[in-house]
Every structure is written in structure tokens, then in C-alpha cells.
Amino acid sequence: MTREPAADHVATIEPALLARLHETAREPVHDWAPDPPLAELACHPDLVARLAEIARPVGKTRRVFVAGCPVITHPNGIAIAAASGTSWLAVRSGLPAGDLASAWQAPGLDASWVALQPWAPDIAFAKATDLLRNHLARAYEWATA
């Protein structure tokens, strides 16, 4: 997939996406947005697919696109996960990243947002998927409260 950046790397996140991730109150989201045309994406299609694979089985998650990036929301509209670029994935789980720790950081997000490796090359694919879903499930619970 992609190589992890140096430990001090900061992801460049579109201001509209960053603003959306800061919101804790939002209008309900009622559906799963389809993939936009490639020219409109600011996120690699493989990462869009990976995030969808992880999020679809968790609760009644919804997907919207903000500035060409997928944002997974709780049905109440609160953002719980997002992806950007080729390998930046963050989940609002507040859990330690553990084996999924990513060097990518996004400036301005609070400690509840955890940057995770979407493919975790040192972990079996199924286990990495389960670990990612655990983070999403925790984020979904947080948004429900």
C-alpha cells in the first residue's frame, strides 16, 4: 500500500474537512453517499474503499464527502471517522492507537481523534480490520451518548 511518513509528519487537511471534524452538533444524515467521480476526490480510492469496508458493519453509520474526503458519521450527523490523501485515517474513538499507531497527525484535532494506519502492514489483514472496527464502534458509542 503506502509507506508511513516520518514520525513528525503532519497531514495537510482541507480547512472544510477540519471544520467538519470539529463539529459535535449536526443535522441527521440519512444515507450513504455514493463515491464521487475520481476528479472530485481528495482521498485515494483505495482508502475510500477501506474506510467503507471498516465502517459499514458498525451500527448504522452514514457517509458524506467533505472537500473530496469521506467522513463517516453517526446517524445523528456527528463525524466519527475520516480519511484523506493516500493514508491518513482518523477515528474519534479516544482509544490508544496501539498496533495501529500512525505517524500522520492532523493539526487542530482534539485528543479524541486518533490517527490510525488503515492497512497496518505488520498486522494480519483480518486482525487490523477488527482493530479498526473496534475504534469505529467506540466512536459510534461516543456519538450515541
Helices and strands as residue ranges (DSSP letters): H 15-22, G 38-40, H 45-55, E 62-66, E 69-73, E 79-84, E 88-91, G 98-100, E 114-116, H 125-144
